[in-house]
Amino acid sequence: VELNDKVIFADNGIEMIFVASNGYFFNPATSTLGSMVQTGWFAAATVTYMDGYFIFNRTGTGQFFISELFSHVIDPIDWATGEAAPDDTVAVVVASRQLWVIGERTTEVWYDSGDPSFPFTRISGSITDIGCSNYRTVATIRSNVFFVGEDFNVYQTQGYQPKRISTSSVEFQITRSDVSKLTAFTYTEEGHWFYCITIDDNLTYVYDMDTAQWHRRRSAELGRWQIQGAFNLLNTHRPFGFNGPNLYELSID
């Protein structure tokens, strides 16, 4: 894994998989760490989990593929294509037990239909003509999915429809940036949920979902906020920085 990659994790309660082009699995019970390179594995930028399956986008194609049930093993025939448009699938993410297949120009939602030939089926009427410019900006809050669109607006889904939430000033900064460097994550603090996006490694905007307002954050002498992401540990969101392996504790004081 390259040090500047955004590594995305998912777990099924038995094993954990993390991807950043390459993929790896880890079994905490046996302390087994291994490569996902196997028959049926394709390069992937994102992984998510739903109903016993790990789900991956297939980089450079419109496809996504899945693992065997409660396993990291991949069956090479277990894949499907986002069919709304001939665009690449940028990311896959689960929100409220629905699978969002996010493409470069379109987004569609799938559910677990239990079909024995392939368990996931697209939801009728869920296709939208809005895609994502960078998988690193995809994040979720409850049933909502956030991402930066191919038009450089920031979107929050409502039902199956992405709604523009960015202001013109946020969009101006994104438009003039290197979009490939955008990163984003979500976390909760003091009853508020936040979507945090860092632009060109030197500017951080934060959207408060509860007030529907944006604000800027920065750390000390940095132009950006030092926090790069957060993960849930013992029901607490534990943030980590962009410039080292340290974990932090946030405080409003």
N, C-alpha and C positions, 0 to 999 in steps of 0.2 A: 504494500500500500504506500503510495506516495504521501509524503508528509503534508503536502498542501491539498490533498484530497479531502472532501467531506465524506466521512465514513458513516454509512447508514446501517442501523442495527434493527433486527427483529428477533423475537424469540417465541417458541411454542410451548414454553413451560418445561421443556426437556433439553432442547438445544438452542443455541443462539447462532444466528448467521449475520455476518457483517460484510458489506460490499463497498468497493470503490474501484470499479472496473473489474478487478479480481474479486473473488469471493472466498470466505473462510467460514468454517463452522467450529463451534466450541461446545463441548458437553461438560458442564460443571461437575456432574456426579462422577465422571470418570477422568476428568482433567484432560480430555482428548481434544486436541486442536488439529484441524486438517484443512486442506485446500478443497474448494468446491469444484476444482477442475476435474471433470468426469464426463462420461457419456451423457449428452443432453444438456450440459452446462454451456451457456452463452455469456459473453461479456454483458454485465448489467451495472447500472448506476444506482438503482434503488431496489430495496427489498421491503416488503411489508408482510403482515401475517393476518390470516382470517380462517376461522373454522377448521383448524388443523393443517392448513396449507401455508407454506412460504410462497410468496408471489414476487416475481421479478419482471422488470422491463428488459427487453432485449435491445441493447444499444445499437443504434443505426438502422432499426427496423420499426415497423408498426406493430410488432408482436409483444406479448408478454407470456411468460411460462411459469409453471408451478412445480412444487415438490410433490413427492408422494406424501400421503397422510401421516402427520406427526413424524416427519423424517426430513433430513437434509438431502436425501437421494432424489435425483431428477430422472424422470422418465422422458426420453427424447420426443415422445409423441404428445406430451401434455403441454401444449401451447395454444394460443389463440391470437387473433389479430383485431385491434381496434379498427373497425370497418367504416367509421364515419367519413374518413378522408384518407388519401394515400400519404399520410404524414408519419414521421417517426414517433414512437411512444417515448416520451421524455421521462415520465415517472409513473409509478403506481403507488397508491396510498389508500389505506382503509380508514373510513370515518363512519362510526355508528353502524358497523357491520355491512357497509357497502364499499365496493371496490371502485375507486376512481382511476380510470385509465386516461392519463393526461398526455396529449400529443402536442406537436409543435403548433398546430393550428386548430385543433379540436379537443374536446373533452367529452367523455362518456362514462356512464356509471353501470357497473355490473353487480349482480347478486349471486349468492350460492343457491342455485336451483336444484342441486342434488343430482343432476344428470350424470349417469354412470360413465358416459363417454368423455365428458369434461364438465366439472362441477359448476362452472361460472357461466352466467348468461347475461347479456346486456339488457338493461331495463329500457323498455319502450318509452320514447319521449325524453330520454336523458341526454341526448346529444346536444352540445352547444358548439358554436363556431368561434370559440375562444381557446387558444392554446397557450403554452408556457414557454418562456424564453430561456429558462435555466432551472434544471431540476433541483438545484441547491436552494431555491426559494420556496419550495413546496413544504408546507407544514400544516398541522391540523389543530383545531380547538374544538373539542366535543364533536358535533356533527359537521362542523365547518372546515372547509379546505381553503388555504391561502396560497397564492402564488403570484409571481410577476408574469403578466401575459406577454405574448409576442408583440403587442403594441406598446409595451413598457408601462402599462397601467398595473396597479396592484389590485388583485381581486380577492374577494371573500365569497364563497358560495352560499347561496340561500336556496334551499331545496336543491334542484339540479341546475340552477342558473348562477353563474359567477356574476357578482355585482362589483362594480368599480368602487374602491374605497380610498384610493390615493388622491392627494391634492395635486394641483398643478405644480407646486414647488417640489414635491417628492418626485413627480414624473419628470420634471426638468433635470433633476440630478441623476435619475436613472438613465434617461435618454443620452446624456453626455458622458456616461460612464462606460467602462468595459463590462458589458453585461455578463461575460463569462466569469467575472469575479464576484458577482452578487452572492451573498449567503443570507439565510434567514432561519429563524427558529421561533418557537413559542414557549411561553412558560406562564405560570400563575403566581401572583403575590398579593397578599392582603385582599383577597377576594376578586381581584382583577386579572383578566387574561390579556396577555400582550403578544403581538407579532412584531418581531425585531428584525430589521433588514439592514445589513451593512453594505455600503456602496464603495467600490474601489479600495477597500481596506482602510478607508480614512474618514468615513462619514456614516453614522448610524441613526436611522429613524425608527421610532417605536410607535405602533398603533395600539391604543387601548380599546379593546373590543367592547368594553362596558360603557365607555363614554363616547366612542366613535371619534376620538380625537388623536392626532399625531403629535409627537414631540421628539426632540433630538436628545441624544445622550452621548456623553464622552467621558473618558477616564483621564484624570490628571492632565498630563501634557499631550495626550493623544488626541487626534482629531475625531477618533471613533470611540465607541464603548469597548472596553477590554473583553467583555463577555462575548463568546463566539457561539455558545450553544448551552443546552441544559438537558438533563435526563432525570427521570423519576427514580428516586432511591428512597425506599421505605416511606412512600407517600409524600415525599418532599422533592421539589424540583431543585436539583443540584447543578449550578452553573459551572462552566469551565471556560478558560481563556483561550485566546487565539495564539498566544506566544509562549506556550509551555504546558506541561501536564497538570498544572495545579487545579484543584477544585476550590470553589468559593462559596461563601454564604452571603446572600443579598439582605440588605436592610434598608428600610426607608428613612432611617435616621441619618 
